[in-house]
Amino acid sequence: MHRSQLQKLYELSQNILLLDRQKPVDQQLANLIRATLQAKGVALWNAYDLHLCMSGTCEVTDDEVRSTYLTERNEDDLVTATSRRVLRSGTRSIGSLVICGHSLDDASINATASLTAVAIERARSFSAESSAEAARESEQLRSTVLDGLAHAFKTPLTTIRSSSSGLLEMDTLSGTEKKLVALIDQHADHLNDLTTRLLRTARIDNAELKLKREQIDLRQLIQSSVVASVQELGAHPVHFQPEMQRGTVWADRQLLEMALFQLLDNAAKYGSPDSSITIDVQEEQAEILISIGNEGSFIPPDEREKIFKRYYRSPGSDRKASGTGIGLSVVKRITEAHQGRTWVNSDEHIGTTFFLTLPRTVKEM
């Protein structure tokens, strides 16, 4: 019995991926749940669109289906084999699901509700992508596209992380299987962090970038940024210059972390395999200078201003590493918001070093 229900849930999750993106998802979902789980009927309320749809026969009124969402109460009626579940995306309620005349256990009903919520969020992500295409000529294209893509990534990542964490919690895997699932869980968590960074990047080009300044120990911040970028750095060793100073600035910690991540990622992507990345901090009279350099990359003089423009990529850079041409424009935007400067020096025989400065005297602006 348990194996049979797991098989049904597996089929449901697979078929959800095959839903027609060009048609409303709600009715497709209701039909799919009823057919796959062999239920008598299904009712689905989508709070985003304020839309209710039915499949098969379900002895519940429209108000009862909506009430499940409004009261946020999960209920099971064993006499009529009817289950009501609130659909959630994280901690937020996004709808309700009623399954009538079924033979599923409580865990399977909960899993079905989770899959339904994921499918609704996934459909919204696709809709966001379509909206981005329609806004292709507007100044908001970049943030719209990235926001849609990031949300599209978030949905399957949530499913992967939930599945891998569930398998680990069941503790029924062999040693090798457990290691593989733990690896999946670890990298899914890392991808989730990257997607969160992508969402932040998508919103960084607002007309007015408001800073939340605080006193920051730059050396400490850089060291923690290196640790957080371990996946991107790979086999590249990071060296801090012996004379690296311990500068303190008033800056937006989150934005500064984003700029450092972009520069570290850039240095690793374009440096020679396994080559060193060097970081330095120097205090000058009016500003603090941060530099991050790699070995083996070269940027021609006529490209050194262009690479900070949004979407621009140097000719031939695609052969070196994949990218969008966004990262360095984000660094420039963040630095300028702090009233600082950013530039690059590059030598064909030595490598490339990016610099950014932050004013020493600015506290509250």
C-alpha positions in Angstrom: 0.0 0.0 0.0 2.8 2.4 1.0 4.8 1.6 -2.2 1.7 2.1 -4.3 1.1 5.6 -2.9 4.7 6.6 -3.4 4.4 5.5 -7.0 1.4 7.7 -7.5 3.2 10.7 -5.9 6.2 10.1 -8.2 3.9 10.0 -11.3 2.2 13.2 -10.1 5.5 15.0 -9.7 6.7 13.9 -13.1 3.4 14.8 -14.8 3.4 18.3 -13.2 6.6 19.0 -15.1 4.7 18.2 -18.4 1.8 20.6 -17.8 1.1 22.9 -20.8 2.6 26.3 -20.0 0.4 28.0 -22.6 -2.9 27.0 -20.8 -4.2 27.9 -17.3 -2.5 25.6 -14.8 -5.3 25.3 -12.2 -7.7 23.1 -14.2 -4.8 21.0 -15.5 -3.6 20.4 -12.0 -7.1 19.5 -10.6 -7.6 17.0 -13.5 -4.1 15.5 -13.0 -4.4 15.1 -9.2 -7.8 13.4 -9.6 -6.6 11.0 -12.3 -3.2 10.2 -10.8 -4.4 9.7 -7.3 -7.6 7.9 -8.4 -9.8 10.2 -6.3 -13.5 10.9 -6.8 -13.0 14.6 -7.2 -10.7 17.5 -6.6 -11.3 21.2 -5.9 -8.5 23.8 -6.2 -8.5 27.4 -5.1 -5.7 29.7 -6.4 -5.5 32.8 -4.2 -3.2 34.5 -6.7 -5.8 34.6 -9.4 -8.9 34.3 -7.1 -9.8 31.3 -9.2 -11.6 28.0 -8.2 -11.7 25.0 -10.4 -13.2 21.5 -10.0 -12.5 18.1 -11.4 -14.8 15.1 -11.0 -17.3 15.0 -8.2 -16.6 16.7 -4.9 -19.4 17.2 -2.3 -18.1 20.6 -1.2 -19.3 24.1 -2.0 -17.1 26.8 -3.5 -17.3 28.7 -0.2 -16.0 25.7 1.7 -13.0 25.4 -0.6 -12.2 29.1 -0.2 -12.8 28.9 3.6 -10.0 26.3 3.9 -7.6 29.0 2.6 -9.1 31.8 4.6 -9.1 29.9 8.0 -5.8 28.1 7.2 -7.1 24.9 8.6 -6.2 21.4 7.4 -8.9 18.8 8.0 -9.7 15.2 7.2 -13.2 13.7 7.1 -12.7 9.9 7.5 -16.4 9.2 6.8 -16.5 10.8 3.4 -12.7 10.3 2.7 -12.4 14.0 2.1 -9.2 16.0 2.9 -8.7 19.7 3.0 -5.3 21.3 2.8 -3.9 24.8 2.8 -1.4 25.4 0.0 1.7 27.2 1.1 4.8 28.7 -0.5 7.2 28.9 2.4 5.1 30.4 5.2 2.7 32.2 2.9 -0.8 30.7 2.1 -1.4 30.7 -1.7 -4.5 28.6 -2.0 -6.4 25.5 -0.9 -6.9 21.9 -2.1 -9.8 19.6 -1.4 -9.5 15.9 -2.4 -12.7 13.8 -2.2 -13.2 10.1 -2.2 -9.6 9.0 -1.9 -7.7 6.2 -0.2 -4.5 8.1 0.6 -2.7 8.4 4.0 -2.0 11.7 5.7 1.6 12.0 4.5 0.6 11.4 0.8 -2.1 14.1 1.1 0.4 16.6 2.6 2.9 15.7 -0.2 0.3 16.3 -2.8 -0.5 19.7 -1.3 3.2 20.6 -1.4 3.5 19.5 -5.1 0.4 21.5 -6.0 1.9 24.7 -4.3 5.2 24.1 -6.2 3.3 23.8 -9.5 1.3 27.0 -8.9 4.5 28.9 -8.1 6.2 27.4 -11.1 3.4 28.6 -13.4 3.8 32.1 -11.9 7.5 31.9 -12.7 6.8 31.1 -16.4 4.3 33.9 -16.5 7.0 36.2 -15.2 9.3 35.1 -18.0 6.6 35.9 -20.5 6.1 39.3 -19.0 9.8 39.8 -19.3 9.7 39.1 -23.0 6.8 41.5 -23.5 8.9 44.2 -21.7 11.9 43.6 -23.9 12.1 47.2 -25.0 11.8 48.8 -21.6 14.5 49.8 -19.1 13.1 47.2 -16.7 14.1 44.3 -18.9 17.1 43.2 -17.0 15.5 43.1 -13.5 12.4 41.5 -14.9 14.2 38.7 -16.7 16.5 38.0 -13.8 13.7 38.0 -11.3 11.7 35.6 -13.5 14.6 33.3 -14.0 15.6 33.3 -10.3 12.0 32.5 -9.3 11.9 29.7 -11.9 15.1 28.3 -10.3 13.7 28.6 -6.8 10.8 26.3 -7.4 12.6 23.1 -8.6 15.4 23.8 -6.1 12.8 23.8 -3.3 11.5 20.4 -4.5 15.0 19.0 -4.8 16.0 20.2 -1.3 12.8 18.9 0.2 13.3 15.5 -1.4 16.9 15.1 -0.5 16.4 16.3 3.1 13.4 13.9 3.4 15.6 11.0 2.2 18.3 11.8 4.7 15.8 12.1 7.5 14.3 8.7 6.7 17.7 7.2 7.4 17.1 4.1 5.2 19.9 4.6 2.7 23.2 2.7 2.5 26.5 4.5 3.2 27.2 5.2 -0.5 23.6 6.3 -1.2 23.6 8.5 1.8 26.8 10.3 0.7 25.3 10.9 -2.8 22.0 12.3 -1.4 24.0 14.4 1.0 26.0 15.8 -1.9 22.8 16.6 -3.8 21.4 18.3 -0.7 24.6 20.3 -0.3 24.8 21.6 -3.9 21.0 22.3 -4.0 21.5 24.5 -1.0 24.4 26.2 -2.7 22.3 26.8 -5.8 19.6 28.2 -3.7 22.1 30.8 -2.2 23.2 31.7 -5.8 19.6 32.2 -6.8 19.1 34.5 -3.9 22.1 36.5 -5.0 20.6 36.6 -8.5 17.4 38.0 -7.1 19.3 40.7 -5.3 21.2 41.5 -8.4 18.0 41.8 -10.4 16.8 44.6 -8.1 20.1 46.5 -7.7 19.5 48.9 -10.7 16.6 50.7 -9.1 16.7 54.5 -9.8 17.7 55.1 -6.2 19.8 52.6 -4.4 19.4 53.2 -0.7 22.3 52.2 1.5 22.1 50.8 5.0 25.4 51.9 6.4 27.2 50.4 9.3 30.8 50.3 10.5 32.6 47.4 8.8 36.0 45.8 9.4 37.0 45.3 5.7 39.6 42.6 6.4 37.0 40.5 8.4 34.4 41.1 5.7 36.8 40.0 2.9 37.8 36.9 4.8 34.2 35.8 5.3 33.4 36.6 1.6 36.2 34.2 0.6 34.8 31.5 2.7 31.3 32.1 1.3 32.7 31.9 -2.3 34.5 28.5 -1.8 32.4 26.9 -4.5 33.2 29.6 -7.1 36.9 29.7 -6.2 37.3 26.0 -6.6 41.0 25.0 -6.7 42.3 28.6 -6.8 44.3 29.4 -3.7 43.6 32.9 -2.2 46.5 34.9 -0.8 46.3 38.0 1.3 49.1 40.5 0.8 51.4 40.5 3.9 51.1 44.3 4.2 47.2 44.1 3.9 45.8 46.7 6.3 42.7 46.4 8.5 40.6 49.2 7.1 37.2 50.2 8.6 34.5 51.8 6.5 30.9 52.9 6.8 29.1 50.9 4.2 26.2 48.7 3.3 27.4 45.2 4.3 25.1 43.2 2.1 25.9 45.3 -1.0 29.6 45.2 -0.3 29.4 41.4 0.0 27.8 41.2 -3.4 30.5 43.3 -5.0 33.3 41.2 -3.4 31.5 38.0 -4.5 31.4 39.2 -8.1 35.1 40.1 -8.1 36.1 36.8 -6.6 33.9 34.9 -9.0 35.3 36.9 -11.9 38.9 36.3 -10.8 38.4 32.5 -10.5 36.5 32.2 -13.8 39.1 34.0 -16.0 42.4 33.1 -14.2 44.6 30.3 -15.3 43.6 26.8 -13.8 44.5 26.5 -10.1 46.4 29.9 -10.2 46.5 32.2 -7.2 44.1 35.0 -6.4 45.6 37.9 -4.5 43.7 40.3 -2.2 44.9 43.5 -0.7 43.5 46.4 1.3 45.4 49.7 1.6 44.4 52.9 3.5 45.0 56.2 1.8 44.3 59.7 3.0 40.7 60.0 1.8 39.7 56.5 0.8 40.4 52.8 1.3 41.6 50.8 -1.7 40.6 47.1 -2.2 42.2 45.1 -5.0 41.5 41.5 -6.2 43.9 40.1 -8.8 44.3 36.9 -10.7 47.0 35.3 -12.9 46.7 34.4 -16.6 43.9 36.7 -17.8 44.3 39.8 -19.9 41.9 42.6 -20.8 43.0 44.8 -23.7 43.2 48.6 -23.0 40.2 49.4 -25.3 38.0 46.9 -23.3 38.7 48.2 -19.8 36.0 50.7 -19.7 33.5 48.7 -21.7 33.5 45.6 -19.4 31.7 47.7 -16.6 28.8 48.3 -18.9 25.7 46.2 -18.4 25.5 43.1 -20.6 28.9 43.8 -22.3 31.3 40.9 -22.7 34.8 41.0 -24.2 35.2 39.3 -27.6 36.3 35.7 -27.0 35.3 35.7 -23.3 32.6 33.0 -24.0 35.4 30.6 -24.8 37.0 31.2 -21.4 33.9 31.1 -19.1 30.2 31.4 -19.3 28.6 34.6 -18.1 25.9 37.3 -18.6 27.9 40.5 -18.7 26.1 41.7 -15.5 28.6 41.1 -12.6 31.0 43.9 -13.2 28.2 46.4 -13.9 26.8 45.4 -10.4 30.2 46.1 -8.8 30.4 49.5 -10.5 26.8 50.4 -9.4 27.5 49.4 -5.8 30.8 51.2 -5.6 29.3 54.4 -7.1 26.4 54.2 -4.6 29.1 54.4 -1.9 30.7 57.4 -3.7 33.6 55.3 -4.6 35.4 54.3 -7.8 36.2 51.1 -9.6 38.7 50.3 -12.4 40.9 47.5 -13.8 44.6 47.1 -14.6 45.7 44.2 -16.8 49.1 42.9 -18.0 49.4 40.2 -20.6 52.2 38.5 -18.7 51.1 39.0 -15.1 47.3 39.0 -15.0 44.4 41.2 -14.2 43.6 43.2 -11.0 40.3 44.9 -10.2 40.3 47.9 -7.8 37.5 49.6 -5.9 37.7 52.4 -3.4 35.4 53.4 -0.5 35.5 56.9 1.1 36.9 56.9 4.7 34.9 59.9 5.9 31.4 59.0 4.9 29.2 57.9 7.8 25.6 58.8 7.2 24.4 60.1 3.8 
